[in-house]
Amino acid sequence: MPELPEVEVIRRGLTPHLVGRRINRVVISNRRLRLPVPRAKLNLWIQSDRVKSVDRRAKYLLVRMNSGAMLVLHLGMTGRLAFFANGTPRAAHDHLRFKLDSGLELRFNDVRRFGSVQVLGPEDVEGTQIFAGLGPEPLGPDLSSDYLLERARSKVRPIKNFLMDARVVVGIGNIYANEILFAAGIKPTRGVGTLGKPSWERVIQASRQVLEQAIACGGTTISDYVRSSGETGYFQCELKVYGREGEVCQRCRSPISRQVLAGRATFFCPKCQK
């Protein structure tokens, strides 16, 4: 599943080709995504309008229109957004095609169909509940050690599960939770209630370092993810622990361990991470 860095890379790739462009036509397949595709709203609010900006909240892409309407896209497990020249043959699993006045098409392709497309009219944007309950952005100013300390107080929950909870902090999935905790020197199974403020400051610093590096590398391509240009990311070449069971730790040369935590593969150095 694309995590925060991948969605941010896609946002940056979409922006120069979408902002200021008119969406002349929206072509919709007959296959359902995770949520029903809002055909009437796409025709009413998106078709024939111009794109004002492309933003991101958590793992959602927000395409804001000049009218004030907003297109909300979530890539799910295997969703892709890429540009093609008009007339390029439709591929299997192309569920939506946004035909632009530039001669390009933006296509939403999703093999497993866990992605979603939602449309908010101008009067619905401010009061939407789509983002209700989401925690702060890990790269934003609202994530602080005091906030994390308070959320973790008296809890025994493992820190890896805690970081992957979008109600606590958004956008951190399994790959990056493993890498962040290695960078911070904290074992994934450690209970959050045992961590003091200095430890949370290390977690925040590691989160920003890892996520910003992943964005600079174009994201992590393990299986399905590609950028809007069709290129793969290459942060997978920089992974320190994820997927490296039995390999030597780059810090201490001890073997990397693997265990399953809450159903997810978890990788760590038993010597470096405490």
GIVENSUL-V679699 format. One record per backbone hydrogen bond with DSSP energy under -1.0 kcal/mol. NH is the residue of the N-H (numbers start at 1). CO is the residue of the C=O. If there is no record, write none. Layout:
<<NH;CO> <NH;CO>>
This chain:
<<4;171> <7;3> <8;4> <9;5> <10;6> <11;7> <12;8> <13;9> <14;10> <15;11> <17;14> <18;14> <19;15> <20;51> <21;18> <23;49> <24;22> <24;99> <25;99> <27;97> <29;95> <34;115> <39;37> <42;38> <43;39> <44;40> <45;41> <46;42> <47;42> <48;23> <49;46> <51;21> <52;64> <53;64> <55;62> <57;60> <60;57> <61;73> <62;55> <63;71> <64;53> <65;69> <66;50> <68;65> <70;120> <71;63> <72;118> <73;61> <74;116> <79;75> <80;109> <82;107> <83;228> <84;105> <86;103> <88;85> <94;91> <95;108> <96;108> <97;27> <98;106> <99;25> <100;104> <101;22> <103;100> <105;84> <106;98> <107;82> <108;96> <109;80> <110;93> <116;74> <118;72> <120;70> <124;121> <125;121> <128;125> <132;129> <134;131> <135;166> <140;137> <148;144> <149;145> <150;146> <151;147> <152;148> <155;152> <159;190> <160;188> <162;158> <163;159> <164;160> <165;162> <168;165> <169;165> <170;136> <177;173> <178;174> <179;175> <180;176> <181;177> <182;178> <183;179> <184;180> <186;181> <190;187> <192;157> <193;155> <194;191> <195;192> <200;196> <201;197> <202;198> <203;199> <204;200> <205;201> <206;202> <207;203> <208;204> <209;205> <210;206> <211;207> <212;208> <213;209> <214;210> <215;211> <216;212> <217;213> <218;215> <219;214> <227;231> <230;227> <234;217> <235;219> <237;234> <238;235> <244;241> <246;256> <247;244> <249;254> <253;249> <256;247> <257;268> <259;266> <261;264> <264;261> <266;259> <268;257> <273;269> <274;185>>
